[in-house]
Amino acid sequence: MKKKILMIVAGMLLCSNLFGCETGLSEPDDYVTNEGYKSVQEGGEVLQGDPSKAIPVEEIKVGVLYISDPVEGSGYSYTHDLGIQGMQSNLGLSDAQIERKIVDDSDKEATKKAIEEFVADGCNVIFATSWGYMETTAEMAEKYPDIYFSHGTGYMSNGKNFNNYFGRIYQARYLSGIVAGMNTKTNKIGYVAAQDSSNSEVTGGIDAFAIGVEAVNPDAKIYVVVTNSWYDPQKEEAGAKKLLDMGCDVMAQHCDTPFPMTLAQEYGVYGIGYNSDMKKEVPKACLCSVIWNWSAYYTSAVDSIISGTWNGKNYYGGMNEGLVEITELASFCKDGTQDKVSEATELILSGTYNVFDGELKTNTGEIIGKEGQTLDDATITGGINWYYHNVVVVE
């Protein structure tokens, strides 16, 4: 897998408070390359849109909602903003054409107010990056049919000016599970999760990770602490400490802060990063990171609006589209880890293996799926409300 890492401190690129401010760019940081994206001019897919609704590039103005300040770390909002930076660079937008706001996604009134302010400021493309913005974004899309709304995660869309975007992160989660399973010595692997089993996005990631662990180490178990919040530094830190004190010697996460990783390094054990490459924070602990290259989507979406090929369809990319992957493995990974990861990567990219294949046993003894079949996208995105049999939820 190609890796193009530009190690530039994100704080130099962003204002200390992004609410309503603009950011001056030098070079995009981290994984914001254009892998997986091709414009129409470069031979990319020609979508059926409405050319009469094309917006000239100089008239594009993008509003982005974040749940936390990207400057604060290497987490979720940070990685989305890297994708926005990559889109800006790829399409040649000026700083004045990007507007950012930080809003608690559980506060619907604040979300509505922020979107109204985007509209008043002339934004004609609005990205809402977190699950909790979904219902309000759907409502505002109906109110403003001439503005393009795109919501990350979740499931709602209207097929017109409001779509949904996410990716097959479970593919990269599976690969990282192989890494974790190969490198644990205690056979106790920790996982700090933002939501419980009612949320398929989080649970599907845990299960894919657990399936990867089992593929190379059937004796290992994954111990999960749930914070019940997409962003709660105190709970994420406390959850990580609880798992480490239990003897977990590899930490994974689906949470916004890097606490599971930084604490893993403090405890002298390993970690699997998430969202962006976390080895810059914890070089002695990070086995690899599960990462998003959101610029692959953001560039494609805005380019389709510029070219008049936007068609309102949802986006669900994966490793083949360059949207998700794992970073290069650390040099201190156990011998043979890279071979196992490479073999699995080839199977996924070829379509031979789809992670949620065949019969899958849950931790309550149920069987999900059927031999010779794989779970469909609708089930993966909205119907994984069970844990794989080697997962233990820690209360």
C-alpha positions as CSV (number, residue, x, y, z in Angstrom):
1,M,0.0,0.0,0.0
2,K,1.3,3.4,-0.9
3,K,2.1,5.7,2.0
4,K,2.6,9.4,1.6
5,I,3.2,11.0,4.9
6,L,3.9,14.6,5.3
7,M,4.8,15.2,9.0
8,I,3.6,18.7,9.6
9,V,2.1,19.8,12.9
10,A,-1.6,20.3,12.5
11,G,-1.7,23.2,14.9
12,M,0.4,25.2,12.4
13,L,-2.3,24.7,9.8
14,L,-5.4,25.5,11.9
15,C,-6.6,28.3,14.1
16,S,-6.6,27.5,17.8
17,N,-10.4,28.0,17.8
18,L,-12.0,26.8,14.5
19,F,-15.5,28.1,15.3
20,G,-16.3,30.2,12.3
21,C,-12.6,30.9,11.4
22,E,-10.6,30.3,8.3
23,T,-7.4,28.3,8.1
24,G,-4.3,29.0,6.1
25,L,-2.8,26.0,4.4
26,S,0.8,25.3,3.6
27,E,0.8,21.6,2.8
28,P,-1.8,19.0,3.8
29,D,-0.7,16.9,6.8
30,D,-0.7,13.1,7.1
31,Y,-2.8,10.9,4.8
32,V,-4.6,13.4,2.7
33,T,-3.3,12.2,-0.7
34,N,-5.6,11.7,-3.6
35,E,-5.4,7.9,-3.7
36,G,-8.6,6.3,-5.0
37,Y,-10.0,9.5,-6.5
38,K,-10.2,10.4,-10.2
39,S,-11.9,13.4,-11.6
40,V,-14.0,13.2,-14.7
41,Q,-11.2,14.9,-16.6
42,E,-8.8,12.1,-15.5
43,G,-11.1,9.3,-16.6
44,G,-13.1,8.8,-13.4
45,E,-16.6,7.5,-13.3
46,V,-19.1,9.8,-15.2
47,L,-22.1,10.2,-13.0
48,Q,-25.6,11.0,-14.2
49,G,-26.3,14.4,-12.7
50,D,-27.7,17.7,-13.9
51,P,-25.1,19.9,-15.7
52,S,-27.4,22.9,-15.4
53,K,-26.8,22.8,-11.6
54,A,-23.0,22.9,-11.9
55,I,-21.3,25.5,-9.7
56,P,-18.1,27.1,-10.9
57,V,-15.1,26.3,-8.7
58,E,-14.7,30.0,-7.8
59,E,-18.3,30.1,-6.5
60,I,-18.0,27.0,-4.3
61,K,-18.1,27.6,-0.5
62,V,-17.9,24.7,1.9
63,G,-19.1,24.6,5.4
64,V,-17.9,21.8,7.7
65,L,-19.3,20.8,11.1
66,Y,-17.0,19.1,13.6
67,I,-17.7,17.6,17.1
68,S,-14.2,18.6,18.4
69,D,-11.4,20.9,17.6
70,P,-9.1,19.1,15.1
71,V,-6.1,20.7,16.7
72,E,-6.6,18.7,19.8
73,G,-5.1,15.5,18.6
74,S,-5.1,12.7,16.0
75,G,-8.7,11.7,16.3
76,Y,-11.9,11.8,14.4
77,S,-12.3,15.5,13.7
78,Y,-8.5,15.9,13.0
79,T,-8.7,13.3,10.3
80,H,-11.8,14.7,8.7
81,D,-10.1,18.1,8.5
82,L,-7.1,16.5,6.9
83,G,-9.5,15.3,4.2
84,I,-11.0,18.8,3.9
85,Q,-7.5,20.2,3.5
86,G,-6.7,17.5,0.9
87,M,-9.9,18.4,-1.0
88,Q,-9.0,22.1,-0.9
89,S,-5.5,21.4,-2.2
90,N,-6.8,19.0,-4.9
91,L,-9.4,21.4,-6.3
92,G,-7.6,24.7,-5.7
93,L,-10.0,26.3,-3.3
94,S,-9.0,29.4,-1.4
95,D,-9.0,29.6,2.4
96,A,-12.1,31.9,2.1
97,Q,-14.0,29.1,0.5
98,I,-13.8,26.9,3.6
99,E,-15.7,27.6,6.8
100,R,-15.5,25.4,9.9
101,K,-17.6,25.2,13.1
102,I,-17.3,23.1,16.2
103,V,-20.7,21.9,17.5
104,D,-21.8,19.2,20.0
105,D,-23.6,16.8,17.8
106,S,-26.1,16.0,20.5
107,D,-27.3,19.7,20.6
108,K,-29.8,19.9,17.7
109,E,-30.6,23.6,18.2
110,A,-26.9,24.5,18.1
111,T,-26.5,22.3,15.0
112,K,-29.4,24.0,13.3
113,K,-28.0,27.5,14.2
114,A,-24.6,26.6,12.8
115,I,-26.1,25.4,9.5
116,E,-28.2,28.6,9.3
117,E,-25.0,30.6,9.7
118,F,-23.3,28.6,7.0
119,V,-26.2,29.4,4.7
120,A,-26.1,33.0,5.6
121,D,-22.4,33.1,4.8
122,G,-23.0,31.8,1.4
123,C,-22.0,28.1,1.8
124,N,-23.5,26.0,-0.9
125,V,-21.9,22.7,0.2
126,I,-22.2,21.5,3.8
127,F,-20.5,18.5,5.3
128,A,-21.8,17.3,8.7
129,T,-19.2,14.8,9.9
130,S,-20.7,13.1,12.9
131,W,-23.7,10.7,13.6
132,G,-25.6,13.1,15.9
133,Y,-25.9,15.8,13.2
134,M,-28.0,13.4,11.0
135,E,-31.6,14.3,11.7
136,T,-31.0,18.0,11.8
137,T,-29.0,17.9,8.6
138,A,-31.9,16.0,6.9
139,E,-34.3,18.7,8.1
140,M,-32.2,21.5,6.8
141,A,-31.7,19.8,3.5
142,E,-35.5,19.9,3.0
143,K,-35.5,23.6,3.9
144,Y,-32.7,24.5,1.5
145,P,-33.1,22.3,-1.6
146,D,-30.5,24.2,-3.6
147,I,-27.7,23.6,-1.1
148,Y,-25.8,20.3,-1.1
149,F,-25.7,18.5,2.2
150,S,-23.5,15.5,2.9
151,H,-23.6,13.6,6.2
152,G,-20.8,11.3,7.5
153,T,-21.8,8.0,9.2
154,G,-25.5,7.3,10.0
155,Y,-28.0,6.2,7.3
156,M,-30.3,9.1,6.3
157,S,-30.4,10.7,2.8
158,N,-33.0,11.9,0.3
159,G,-31.3,11.0,-3.0
160,K,-31.3,14.6,-4.1
161,N,-29.4,17.3,-2.2
162,F,-28.7,15.2,0.9
163,N,-26.5,12.1,0.8
164,N,-24.7,9.9,3.3
165,Y,-21.0,9.0,3.2
166,F,-19.0,6.4,5.1
167,G,-16.7,3.5,4.3
168,R,-15.8,-0.1,4.8
169,I,-13.6,0.6,7.8
170,Y,-14.3,-2.9,8.9
171,Q,-11.8,-4.1,6.2
172,A,-8.9,-2.2,7.8
173,R,-10.2,-3.2,11.3
174,Y,-9.9,-6.8,10.3
175,L,-6.3,-6.3,9.2
176,S,-5.5,-4.5,12.4
177,G,-7.0,-7.4,14.3
178,I,-4.5,-9.7,12.7
179,V,-1.7,-7.4,13.9
180,A,-3.1,-7.4,17.4
181,G,-3.6,-11.1,17.5
182,M,0.0,-11.7,16.4
183,N,1.5,-9.4,18.9
184,T,-0.3,-10.0,22.2
185,K,1.5,-12.0,24.8
186,T,-1.3,-12.1,27.5
187,N,-4.0,-12.9,25.0
188,K,-5.9,-9.9,26.5
189,I,-6.6,-7.2,24.0
190,G,-8.3,-3.9,25.0
191,Y,-10.8,-1.9,23.0
192,V,-12.2,1.5,24.0
193,A,-15.5,2.0,22.1
194,A,-17.7,5.1,21.8
195,Q,-21.0,3.3,21.6
196,D,-22.6,0.1,22.7
197,S,-24.0,-2.8,20.6
198,S,-27.0,-0.7,19.5
199,N,-24.6,1.2,17.1
200,S,-23.7,-0.9,14.2
201,E,-20.8,1.3,13.1
202,V,-18.9,0.8,16.3
203,T,-20.0,-2.8,16.9
204,G,-19.2,-3.8,13.3
205,G,-15.7,-2.5,13.7
206,I,-15.2,-4.4,17.0
207,D,-16.4,-7.6,15.4
208,A,-14.3,-7.2,12.3
209,F,-11.3,-6.6,14.6
210,A,-12.2,-9.7,16.7
211,I,-12.5,-11.8,13.6
212,G,-9.0,-10.7,12.5
213,V,-7.7,-11.5,16.0
214,E,-9.2,-15.0,15.9
215,A,-7.8,-15.7,12.4
216,V,-4.2,-15.8,13.8
217,N,-4.8,-16.3,17.6
218,P,-8.0,-18.2,18.6
219,D,-7.0,-18.1,22.3
220,A,-7.1,-14.3,22.5
221,K,-10.1,-12.3,23.8
222,I,-11.1,-8.7,23.1
223,Y,-12.2,-6.7,26.2
224,V,-14.4,-3.8,25.4
225,V,-15.1,-0.7,27.5
226,V,-18.0,1.5,26.2
227,T,-18.0,5.3,26.9
228,N,-21.4,6.0,25.4
229,S,-20.1,9.2,23.9
230,W,-18.4,10.0,20.5
231,Y,-16.1,12.4,22.3
232,D,-15.4,12.3,26.1
233,P,-11.7,12.5,27.0
234,Q,-12.3,11.7,30.7
235,K,-14.2,8.5,29.9
236,E,-11.8,7.5,27.2
237,E,-8.9,7.9,29.5
238,A,-10.6,6.0,32.4
239,G,-11.7,3.2,30.1
240,A,-8.2,2.8,28.7
241,K,-6.7,2.6,32.2
242,K,-9.3,0.0,33.3
243,L,-8.3,-2.3,30.4
244,L,-4.6,-1.8,30.9
245,D,-4.9,-2.5,34.6
246,M,-6.6,-5.8,33.6
247,G,-3.5,-6.9,31.8
248,C,-4.4,-6.0,28.2
249,D,-1.1,-5.7,26.3
250,V,-2.5,-4.4,23.0
251,M,-5.0,-1.5,23.0
252,A,-7.4,-0.6,20.2
253,Q,-10.0,2.1,19.9
254,H,-13.1,3.6,18.3
255,C,-13.0,7.0,20.2
256,D,-11.8,10.5,19.4
257,T,-8.8,11.0,21.6
258,P,-5.5,9.1,21.5
259,F,-5.7,8.2,25.2
260,P,-5.7,4.4,24.6
261,M,-2.5,4.8,22.6
262,T,-0.7,7.3,24.9
263,L,-1.5,5.2,28.0
264,A,-0.4,2.0,26.2
265,Q,3.0,3.6,25.7
266,E,3.1,4.7,29.4
267,Y,2.3,1.1,30.5
268,G,5.0,-0.3,28.1
269,V,2.6,-2.2,25.9
270,Y,1.3,-1.9,22.3
271,G,-1.6,-0.1,20.6
272,I,-3.5,0.0,17.4
273,G,-4.3,3.6,16.4
274,Y,-7.4,4.9,14.8
275,N,-8.4,7.7,12.4
276,S,-4.9,8.9,11.6
277,D,-1.4,7.6,12.0
278,M,-0.8,7.7,15.7
279,K,2.8,6.7,15.7
280,K,3.8,10.3,15.7
281,E,2.4,10.5,19.3
282,V,3.5,7.0,20.4
283,P,6.4,5.7,18.3
284,K,7.3,3.0,20.9
285,A,3.7,1.6,21.2
286,C,2.0,1.9,17.8
287,L,2.0,-1.4,15.9
288,C,-0.1,0.3,13.1
289,S,-3.1,2.5,12.8
290,V,-6.5,2.1,11.1
291,I,-6.9,5.2,9.0
292,W,-9.3,7.2,6.8
293,N,-8.3,9.1,3.7
294,W,-11.4,11.3,3.7
295,S,-10.0,13.5,0.9
296,A,-10.9,10.7,-1.5
297,Y,-14.5,11.3,-0.8
298,Y,-14.5,15.1,-0.1
299,T,-12.6,15.7,-3.4
300,S,-14.9,13.5,-5.4
301,A,-18.1,15.1,-3.9
302,V,-17.1,18.7,-4.4
303,D,-15.7,17.9,-7.9
304,S,-19.1,16.3,-8.8
305,I,-20.9,19.6,-7.8
306,I,-18.4,21.6,-9.8
307,S,-18.9,19.4,-12.9
308,G,-22.7,19.1,-12.5
309,T,-22.4,15.3,-12.0
310,W,-23.7,15.1,-8.4
311,N,-26.5,12.5,-8.4
312,G,-27.4,12.3,-4.7
313,K,-26.3,8.8,-4.2
314,N,-24.7,7.6,-1.0
315,Y,-21.0,6.8,-0.8
316,Y,-19.6,3.7,0.7
317,G,-15.9,3.3,-0.3
318,G,-13.3,0.9,1.1
319,M,-9.8,-0.3,0.5
320,N,-10.2,-0.5,-3.3
321,E,-11.2,3.2,-3.4
322,G,-8.3,4.3,-1.1
323,L,-10.7,5.5,1.5
324,V,-9.5,3.2,4.3
325,E,-6.4,1.2,5.1
326,I,-3.8,0.5,7.8
327,T,-0.5,2.2,8.0
328,E,2.9,0.4,7.6
329,L,3.6,-1.9,10.4
330,A,6.1,-1.0,13.1
331,S,9.5,-2.6,12.9
332,F,9.0,-4.2,16.3
333,C,6.0,-6.3,15.2
334,K,6.4,-10.0,15.6
335,D,8.0,-11.8,12.7
336,G,5.4,-13.1,10.3
337,T,2.9,-10.3,11.0
338,Q,3.5,-8.6,7.7
339,D,3.0,-11.8,5.8
340,K,-0.3,-12.5,7.4
341,V,-1.5,-8.9,6.7
342,S,-0.3,-9.0,3.1
343,E,-2.2,-12.3,2.5
344,A,-5.4,-11.0,4.0
345,T,-5.1,-7.7,2.1
346,E,-4.8,-9.5,-1.2
347,L,-7.9,-11.5,-0.4
348,I,-9.9,-8.4,0.5
349,L,-8.8,-6.4,-2.5
350,S,-9.6,-9.3,-4.9
351,G,-13.1,-9.7,-3.4
352,T,-12.3,-13.3,-2.4
353,Y,-12.8,-12.5,1.3
354,N,-15.3,-10.0,2.8
355,V,-14.7,-10.3,6.5
356,F,-18.3,-11.0,7.5
357,D,-18.4,-14.3,5.6
358,G,-20.1,-17.6,6.4
359,E,-21.5,-18.5,9.9
360,L,-20.5,-16.1,12.6
361,K,-20.9,-17.1,16.3
362,T,-21.8,-14.4,18.7
363,N,-20.8,-14.1,22.4
364,T,-24.3,-15.2,23.3
365,G,-24.1,-18.4,21.3
366,E,-26.2,-17.3,18.3
367,I,-25.2,-17.9,14.7
368,I,-25.3,-15.0,12.3
369,G,-25.0,-15.5,8.5
370,K,-24.9,-18.6,6.4
371,E,-22.2,-20.7,4.9
372,G,-21.3,-19.6,1.4
373,Q,-22.8,-16.1,1.9
374,T,-21.6,-12.8,3.2
375,L,-23.5,-10.1,5.1
376,D,-24.8,-7.4,2.8
377,D,-24.0,-3.7,3.1
378,A,-27.3,-2.8,4.7
379,T,-26.7,-5.4,7.5
380,I,-23.1,-4.3,8.0
381,T,-24.1,-0.6,8.3
382,G,-27.3,-1.0,10.3
383,G,-27.8,-4.5,11.5
384,I,-24.7,-5.6,13.5
385,N,-25.9,-5.3,17.0
386,W,-24.1,-8.4,18.3
387,Y,-20.6,-9.1,19.5
388,Y,-18.4,-11.8,18.0
389,H,-17.8,-14.8,20.4
390,N,-14.3,-13.7,21.5
391,V,-15.5,-10.3,22.7
392,V,-16.1,-9.5,26.4
393,V,-17.8,-6.3,27.4
394,V,-16.3,-4.8,30.6
395,E,-18.8,-3.0,32.9
